[in-house]
Amino acid sequence: MSSSSPAPFTHAGAPDQLGAPDRGVPAAWLALLAGPLSFGIAGPSLILPDAARDLGLTLGAVTWIVTAFGWAIAIGTPLMAGLQSHQGVRRALLTCAALVALGAVLVVSVPSLPSLVLGSAAQGLGTAGFTTIAMSLTRSARSMGLVTASLATVGSTAPLIADLAGELLSWQAGLALPALSLLAVPGVLRHRPADPVPDAPFDPVGAVLLTALVTALVFVPNSWPVAGTAAVAAGGLLALHLRSRRDGFVPASIVRAPVFLLTSGLAFLLAATNFGMIYLLPTLLVGQADWTSGQVGAAILWPLMFGGLASYGMIAATAKAPVKAVAGLFPGLAAAGVGLACLSLSPAALLIAQALTSLAAASGQGALAARAAAAVPDGARSTAMGQFNLCYLLGAAFGPAIAAALAG
């Protein structure tokens, strides 16, 4: 099939007849809802020194702003997916919108580290929910591709856009860029599907245990003995709880779906590979070409943008491909990128390697998410998207830590 004619998806996310209409929320609204999350991940990289100077703090201290956002999107992804599953799209959207708006007000109006950390965490919780909602509402390969491409493309340009916002307005405005996602809320509310009645009551114990597990996993790269022990304990308790509560916060229909487990695991690996490469590439380029930091930043922008933009066509082109083909294609691209980087003796080859791993991660996130959604019952779709995105985000957190360990 051609890349311009992706196979639509049914309500459950399964491939349907070619040429069927894509009903539901327009993909442009979903992309706008999800994409600004990447501002919170990558945007602060160039403006944190300004924040440290104005606050009279060390750069290490202000990095808690980014840490808070990363922690919040990690725990917010499954929590907000659970909220959507039990309370519907409307309440989940409005709750996430309130969190994002509150966070933006805090980071813009109160220039103190505690307020900035709280505001960043609130924006992380809200935008994590927005992204899960957007992916759960996609109904075609085209719309899923646009959502994931928006995340990757915004992520590649976020440092430069945030830096520009800092120069024109203030570095606090750069930290508030995730609030751009609020522009999509009216459109999504207008076109959203009817909210289903939840099949089971909310599972607070499962939610607490999963939050504890995710929190521990987020801190494993930085403090692995303590965080690793906590993760094993929380994971064991959660497994015991799931045996007695099959319709709980993590439904048995998700845990027992082999395709969902496979695609989620691959999403983790692709994200870890891509973000590990992003971490290592500047050092490798400086070592080989003796470039300045500005030259390195400009050079890295292009392979990352290529990965984000090209992923839209790649996801559409593989819309009807079987799971086995997709599960081999994208890890193969990532492996080729890593192999090229290991054997490379030139900056051009390193940039091509980054383009391959970026394309693999951005395309894999969308293509694998569609298969993950199709592998679970329709009522578990939003929860499944929350768990899938959680695996991808954990890969993004572990990748730089693994790369640092290998480089050291």
Backbone torsions as a table, in degrees:
resi	resn	phi	psi	omega
1	MET	NA	157.0	-179.3
2	SER	-83.2	156.6	-179.3
3	SER	-70.9	-16.0	-179.6
4	SER	-89.7	-2.3	-178.5
5	SER	-131.9	70.2	-178.3
6	PRO	-69.7	156.1	179.5
7	ALA	-78.6	124.4	177.4
8	PRO	-65.0	166.2	-179.1
9	PHE	-116.4	149.9	174.3
10	THR	-78.6	-176.8	-179.3
11	HIS	-59.5	-30.4	-180.0
12	ALA	-87.6	-1.8	178.0
13	GLY	93.2	7.6	-179.0
14	ALA	-89.7	149.0	179.6
15	PRO	-60.1	140.8	-178.9
16	ASP	-122.7	-169.4	-179.3
17	GLN	-64.9	141.7	178.9
18	LEU	-64.2	131.5	176.8
19	GLY	95.8	-2.4	177.8
20	ALA	-69.0	150.2	-177.2
21	PRO	-68.7	150.1	178.3
22	ASP	-96.8	91.4	-176.7
23	ARG	-82.3	161.7	177.1
24	GLY	110.3	-154.9	-177.9
25	VAL	-71.6	130.1	177.0
26	PRO	-55.2	139.9	-174.4
27	ALA	-61.6	-30.5	-179.4
28	ALA	-62.6	-39.0	177.4
29	TRP	-65.5	-40.5	-179.1
30	LEU	-66.1	-39.9	178.2
31	ALA	-64.5	-41.7	178.4
32	LEU	-67.0	-32.9	178.5
33	LEU	-67.5	-39.5	-173.0
34	ALA	-89.5	-42.9	-169.5
35	GLY	-52.8	-44.5	-176.3
36	PRO	-61.4	-13.3	174.0
37	LEU	-53.9	-36.7	-176.6
38	SER	-66.0	-20.8	174.9
39	PHE	-62.1	-36.4	-179.2
40	GLY	-73.0	-25.4	-179.7
41	ILE	-82.7	-52.4	-172.3
42	ALA	-101.2	-23.6	-173.2
43	GLY	-59.3	-41.3	-174.1
44	PRO	-70.5	-7.9	-169.7
45	SER	-57.7	-36.4	-177.2
46	LEU	-95.3	-13.8	-176.2
47	ILE	-105.1	-7.9	178.7
48	LEU	-61.5	-37.9	176.3
49	PRO	-59.6	-37.5	176.8
50	ASP	-65.0	-40.7	178.2
51	ALA	-62.3	-43.7	180.0
52	ALA	-62.3	-41.7	-179.7
53	ARG	-64.1	-47.9	-176.5
54	ASP	-69.3	-31.6	-179.7
55	LEU	-86.8	-9.5	-178.5
56	GLY	69.4	35.5	-177.8
57	LEU	-122.3	168.6	174.9
58	THR	-78.7	159.8	178.0
59	LEU	-62.8	-35.6	178.1
60	GLY	-61.5	-36.6	-179.9
61	ALA	-67.7	-43.5	-176.1
62	VAL	-75.0	-14.8	176.0
63	THR	-66.1	-11.3	173.1
64	TRP	-61.8	-22.6	176.0
65	ILE	-62.0	-46.2	179.5
66	VAL	-71.8	-39.5	178.7
67	THR	-60.4	-41.3	179.9
68	ALA	-63.8	-39.8	179.0
69	PHE	-65.6	-44.6	-180.0
70	GLY	-62.4	-42.9	177.5
71	TRP	-62.7	-41.3	-176.2
72	ALA	-67.3	-40.4	179.3
73	ILE	-71.1	-28.1	178.3
74	ALA	-68.4	-47.6	-179.5
75	ILE	-81.5	-27.9	-178.5
76	GLY	-70.5	-29.1	-178.0
77	THR	-60.2	-53.8	177.5
78	PRO	-72.7	-33.7	-178.0
79	LEU	-66.1	-45.2	-179.7
80	MET	-71.8	-29.4	173.2
81	ALA	-64.6	-39.3	176.2
82	GLY	-65.3	-38.8	177.1
83	LEU	-62.1	-43.4	178.2
84	GLN	-63.4	-40.8	-178.1
85	SER	-63.8	-35.6	-174.8
86	HIS	-100.0	-24.4	-177.4
87	GLN	-114.6	-8.6	177.9
88	GLY	93.3	168.5	-175.5
89	VAL	-65.5	-41.6	-174.4
90	ARG	-61.6	-50.7	-178.5
91	ARG	-66.8	-37.6	178.4
92	ALA	-64.6	-43.0	178.5
93	LEU	-61.7	-47.2	-177.9
94	LEU	-66.7	-37.5	176.7
95	THR	-63.7	-45.9	179.0
96	CYS	-64.1	-39.1	179.0
97	ALA	-62.8	-40.8	178.7
98	ALA	-63.6	-40.8	179.2
99	LEU	-65.1	-44.7	-179.7
100	VAL	-64.1	-44.3	180.0
101	ALA	-63.2	-44.2	178.0
102	LEU	-61.2	-44.6	180.0
103	GLY	-62.7	-41.6	179.4
104	ALA	-63.7	-41.0	178.7
105	VAL	-62.7	-42.0	-178.9
106	LEU	-64.1	-45.5	-176.4
107	VAL	-72.9	-25.8	-178.4
108	VAL	-85.8	-35.7	-169.1
109	SER	-100.2	-20.1	-175.6
110	VAL	-123.6	96.8	-177.0
111	PRO	-81.4	65.7	174.6
112	SER	-135.1	150.1	-174.6
113	LEU	-60.1	-44.4	178.8
114	PRO	-59.1	-41.6	179.5
115	SER	-66.9	-40.2	179.3
116	LEU	-65.3	-39.0	178.5
117	VAL	-66.9	-45.6	178.8
118	LEU	-63.7	-43.4	179.5
119	GLY	-63.4	-41.1	178.0
120	SER	-64.3	-40.5	178.2
121	ALA	-64.2	-41.6	179.0
122	ALA	-63.1	-42.4	177.5
123	GLN	-65.0	-36.3	178.2
124	GLY	-63.9	-44.9	177.4
125	LEU	-59.3	-46.8	-176.7
126	GLY	-67.2	-46.6	-178.0
127	THR	-71.0	-28.6	173.5
128	ALA	-61.3	-43.7	176.5
129	GLY	-64.1	-41.5	178.1
130	PHE	-57.6	-43.9	-177.2
131	THR	-66.8	-42.4	178.0
132	THR	-64.6	-41.9	177.3
133	ILE	-60.7	-45.7	-178.7
134	ALA	-59.8	-45.4	-178.5
135	MET	-69.9	-32.9	179.5
136	SER	-72.3	-21.9	-179.0
137	LEU	-92.8	-4.9	177.8
138	THR	-67.2	145.9	-178.9
139	ARG	-129.3	11.0	177.8
140	SER	-154.5	163.3	174.8
141	ALA	-61.8	-35.6	-179.8
142	ARG	-62.6	-47.1	-178.3
143	SER	-71.0	-37.2	176.4
144	MET	-64.0	-41.1	178.8
145	GLY	-63.2	-38.6	-180.0
146	LEU	-67.3	-38.7	179.3
147	VAL	-63.5	-51.0	-177.7
148	THR	-70.9	-32.8	176.1
149	ALA	-65.5	-35.0	178.1
150	SER	-65.0	-39.1	177.6
151	LEU	-62.3	-45.9	-178.2
152	ALA	-69.9	-41.4	-177.8
153	THR	-68.7	-43.9	176.8
154	VAL	-62.0	-40.4	179.4
155	GLY	-60.8	-37.0	-178.4
156	SER	-71.9	-29.9	-178.1
157	THR	-100.8	-7.1	-173.0
158	ALA	-57.8	-44.8	-179.2
159	PRO	-58.8	-42.2	-178.9
160	LEU	-69.4	-40.7	-179.9
161	ILE	-67.0	-42.6	178.5
162	ALA	-64.4	-38.8	177.6
163	ASP	-64.5	-40.5	177.5
164	LEU	-64.3	-42.3	176.9
165	ALA	-61.3	-36.7	178.0
166	GLY	-65.1	-38.0	179.9
167	GLU	-72.7	-40.0	-177.1
168	LEU	-79.6	-35.2	-175.9
169	LEU	-119.1	-84.3	178.4
170	SER	-166.6	160.3	177.8
171	TRP	-64.0	-24.5	176.0
172	GLN	-66.6	-35.9	175.6
173	ALA	-63.7	-35.9	177.0
174	GLY	-63.3	-34.1	178.0
175	LEU	-73.9	-18.9	-177.6
176	ALA	-93.3	4.7	-177.4
177	LEU	-60.2	-28.8	175.5
178	PRO	-57.0	-21.1	-179.9
179	ALA	-66.9	-11.4	175.7
180	LEU	-60.0	-22.7	178.2
181	SER	-63.2	-22.0	179.6
182	LEU	-63.4	-23.1	-180.0
183	LEU	-63.5	-23.7	-177.2
184	ALA	-88.1	-14.7	-172.3
185	VAL	-59.5	-46.3	179.8
186	PRO	-59.5	-41.7	-179.6
187	GLY	-66.0	-40.5	178.9
188	VAL	-68.0	-40.6	177.5
189	LEU	-61.2	-37.8	-177.2
190	ARG	-67.1	-36.1	-173.1
191	HIS	-106.5	2.8	-173.6
192	ARG	-63.9	152.0	175.9
193	PRO	-75.2	167.9	177.2
194	ALA	-65.3	141.4	-179.3
195	ASP	-78.4	125.9	178.8
196	PRO	-75.0	158.2	174.8
197	VAL	-80.0	126.2	-178.2
198	PRO	-60.8	142.3	-179.1
199	ASP	-78.4	-22.4	-175.0
200	ALA	-141.8	154.1	177.5
201	PRO	-68.1	160.3	-179.4
202	PHE	-63.0	144.3	-176.8
203	ASP	-110.3	88.2	-176.7
204	PRO	-65.4	-35.7	-179.9
205	VAL	-64.3	-45.2	178.2
206	GLY	-61.8	-39.0	179.3
207	ALA	-64.4	-43.2	179.9
208	VAL	-65.2	-44.3	-178.7
209	LEU	-65.8	-40.4	178.6
210	LEU	-66.9	-38.8	177.1
211	THR	-62.2	-41.9	177.6
212	ALA	-63.4	-41.8	179.3
213	LEU	-63.3	-46.9	-178.8
214	VAL	-64.2	-42.6	179.1
215	THR	-59.6	-43.8	178.4
216	ALA	-63.9	-42.3	-179.5
217	LEU	-64.3	-37.1	179.7
218	VAL	-60.2	-35.8	-176.6
219	PHE	-94.0	0.0	177.7
220	VAL	-57.8	-44.5	-179.5
221	PRO	-61.6	-26.7	-176.6
222	ASN	-96.3	-27.8	-178.4
223	SER	-147.6	71.8	-167.9
224	TRP	-68.4	-33.6	-178.5
225	PRO	-63.5	-49.6	-178.6
226	VAL	-72.5	-49.8	-177.4
227	ALA	-65.9	-36.5	178.6
228	GLY	-64.7	-41.6	177.4
229	THR	-63.4	-42.9	179.0
230	ALA	-64.6	-37.9	179.9
231	ALA	-65.5	-41.5	178.9
232	VAL	-63.7	-42.4	179.7
233	ALA	-65.2	-47.2	-179.7
234	ALA	-65.3	-38.6	178.4
235	GLY	-64.6	-39.8	177.7
236	GLY	-64.3	-44.1	178.1
237	LEU	-63.8	-39.9	179.4
238	LEU	-65.8	-40.0	178.5
239	ALA	-62.5	-42.2	177.3
240	LEU	-63.4	-39.8	-179.9
241	HIS	-65.7	-39.9	-178.1
242	LEU	-65.6	-27.9	178.3
243	ARG	-66.2	-30.7	-178.8
244	SER	-99.0	-12.1	-178.7
245	ARG	-131.7	81.3	-173.7
246	ARG	-73.8	-18.4	179.3
247	ASP	-110.8	27.5	-174.4
248	GLY	-84.7	-153.0	-174.4
249	PHE	-61.8	-34.1	172.2
250	VAL	-114.8	95.7	-173.7
251	PRO	-63.7	149.4	178.4
252	ALA	-63.4	-28.6	179.8
253	SER	-62.1	-25.5	177.9
254	ILE	-84.0	-47.8	-177.3
255	VAL	-62.2	-32.0	-176.2
256	ARG	-94.7	10.2	179.0
257	ALA	-95.6	105.2	-176.0
258	PRO	-57.9	-40.0	-179.0
259	VAL	-65.2	-38.9	177.9
260	PHE	-63.7	-44.6	-179.8
261	LEU	-64.3	-40.4	179.2
262	LEU	-64.0	-50.0	-177.1
263	THR	-65.6	-37.2	178.5
264	SER	-66.2	-41.5	177.4
265	GLY	-63.8	-40.3	177.7
266	LEU	-67.3	-36.8	176.7
267	ALA	-60.8	-40.3	176.2
268	PHE	-60.3	-47.3	-177.7
269	LEU	-64.8	-42.1	-179.8
270	LEU	-64.3	-42.5	179.0
271	ALA	-66.1	-43.0	179.4
272	ALA	-61.2	-41.3	179.4
273	THR	-65.0	-47.9	-177.0
274	ASN	-64.2	-48.9	-177.0
275	PHE	-73.1	-26.2	172.1
276	GLY	-66.1	-40.9	176.4
277	MET	-64.2	-42.3	178.9
278	ILE	-59.7	-37.2	179.6
279	TYR	-68.5	-41.8	-174.7
280	LEU	-81.8	-29.5	-170.4
281	LEU	-57.2	-46.2	-179.9
282	PRO	-56.5	-43.2	179.5
283	THR	-63.8	-41.6	179.8
284	LEU	-65.6	-40.2	-179.9
285	LEU	-67.0	-42.7	178.5
286	VAL	-63.0	-39.5	-179.7
287	GLY	-67.4	-34.9	-176.5
288	GLN	-89.8	-35.6	-173.2
289	ALA	-115.5	-6.9	-178.8
290	ASP	56.0	42.0	179.5
291	TRP	-81.5	158.7	172.6
292	THR	-78.4	167.9	179.6
293	SER	-63.4	-35.9	178.4
294	GLY	-65.4	-41.5	177.8
295	GLN	-65.6	-39.2	178.0
296	VAL	-64.2	-45.2	179.8
297	GLY	-60.3	-43.2	179.4
298	ALA	-66.4	-38.3	-178.6
299	ALA	-68.5	-40.6	-177.5
300	ILE	-69.7	-27.1	-178.1
301	LEU	-55.8	-40.6	-171.5
302	TRP	-70.4	-46.1	176.5
303	PRO	-63.9	-32.2	177.9
304	LEU	-69.4	-41.4	176.8
305	MET	-64.8	-39.4	177.6
306	PHE	-59.2	-46.3	-180.0
307	GLY	-59.7	-43.1	-179.1
308	GLY	-67.9	-46.0	-176.8
309	LEU	-72.4	-41.9	-178.4
310	ALA	-71.1	-21.0	-178.3
311	SER	-63.3	-30.5	179.9
312	TYR	-59.5	-48.0	178.5
313	GLY	-68.3	-36.1	-179.6
314	MET	-64.8	-42.5	179.3
315	ILE	-64.9	-41.7	178.5
316	ALA	-64.4	-40.7	-177.5
317	ALA	-67.2	-27.3	-177.9
318	THR	-102.8	15.2	-173.6
319	ALA	-59.3	-35.7	-177.3
320	LYS	-101.3	4.0	-179.9
321	ALA	-69.8	145.2	178.0
322	PRO	-67.9	162.5	-177.5
323	VAL	-58.0	-41.7	-177.9
324	LYS	-60.3	-39.0	-179.5
325	ALA	-66.8	-44.3	179.3
326	VAL	-65.6	-39.4	-179.2
327	ALA	-67.5	-19.2	176.7
328	GLY	-96.2	-34.0	-174.9
329	LEU	-64.8	-54.3	-172.1
330	PHE	-73.1	-42.1	171.0
331	PRO	-60.8	-32.8	176.9
332	GLY	-63.9	-42.1	176.6
333	LEU	-61.8	-44.2	179.9
334	ALA	-63.8	-42.1	179.2
335	ALA	-63.7	-38.0	177.5
336	ALA	-63.5	-39.6	177.8
337	GLY	-63.5	-44.6	179.7
338	VAL	-64.9	-42.6	179.0
339	GLY	-62.3	-42.0	178.5
340	LEU	-63.9	-39.4	179.4
341	ALA	-65.7	-37.7	-179.4
342	CYS	-69.4	-32.3	-176.7
343	LEU	-96.3	-5.1	-170.1
344	SER	-72.7	144.9	173.9
345	LEU	-125.4	13.6	-177.7
346	SER	-141.8	149.2	176.6
347	PRO	-59.8	-37.4	-179.2
348	ALA	-60.6	-42.7	179.6
349	ALA	-66.5	-37.0	177.6
350	LEU	-63.7	-40.3	179.4
351	LEU	-68.3	-36.8	175.3
352	ILE	-64.4	-40.0	178.0
353	ALA	-60.6	-42.7	177.7
354	GLN	-64.7	-38.2	178.0
355	ALA	-61.3	-39.4	-179.9
356	LEU	-67.3	-45.2	-179.4
357	THR	-69.6	-34.0	176.7
358	SER	-66.0	-44.7	178.0
359	LEU	-62.7	-41.2	-179.7
360	ALA	-63.2	-43.7	-177.8
361	ALA	-70.3	-47.4	-177.7
362	ALA	-66.2	-43.5	179.0
363	SER	-70.0	-41.7	-179.1
364	GLY	-63.2	-38.5	179.1
365	GLN	-57.8	-45.6	-178.8
366	GLY	-72.8	-47.5	-177.0
367	ALA	-66.6	-42.5	179.8
368	LEU	-71.1	-33.8	177.5
369	ALA	-62.4	-39.1	178.4
370	ALA	-62.7	-41.4	178.4
371	ARG	-69.2	-36.9	178.4
372	ALA	-63.8	-41.6	179.4
373	ALA	-65.7	-37.8	-179.0
374	ALA	-71.8	-17.2	-174.5
375	ALA	-86.7	-6.3	-177.1
376	VAL	-120.9	159.7	176.7
377	PRO	-58.9	152.2	-176.0
378	ASP	-57.3	-36.5	-178.8
379	GLY	-67.9	-17.8	-179.3
380	ALA	-101.8	9.2	-173.9
381	ARG	-61.5	-48.6	-177.7
382	SER	-64.8	-40.0	177.1
383	THR	-64.1	-41.6	179.3
384	ALA	-62.1	-41.5	178.6
385	MET	-64.4	-35.2	176.5
386	GLY	-63.7	-45.7	-180.0
387	GLN	-68.2	-38.9	178.9
388	PHE	-62.9	-49.4	179.7
389	ASN	-63.2	-32.7	176.5
390	LEU	-61.0	-44.0	178.7
391	CYS	-61.5	-41.4	178.8
392	TYR	-63.6	-43.8	-178.8
393	LEU	-66.5	-37.2	176.4
394	LEU	-64.7	-36.0	174.8
395	GLY	-62.8	-39.5	177.4
396	ALA	-64.3	-31.5	179.1
397	ALA	-78.3	-37.5	-176.3
398	PHE	-79.7	-29.1	-175.7
399	GLY	-54.4	-55.1	179.3
400	PRO	-60.8	-36.8	179.7
401	ALA	-65.9	-41.6	178.0
402	ILE	-65.3	-42.5	-179.9
403	ALA	-63.1	-41.1	179.6
404	ALA	-63.4	-40.5	179.4
405	ALA	-65.2	-40.8	179.0
406	LEU	-67.6	-39.5	-178.9
407	ALA	-68.9	-33.0	-179.5
408	GLY	-74.8	NA	NA
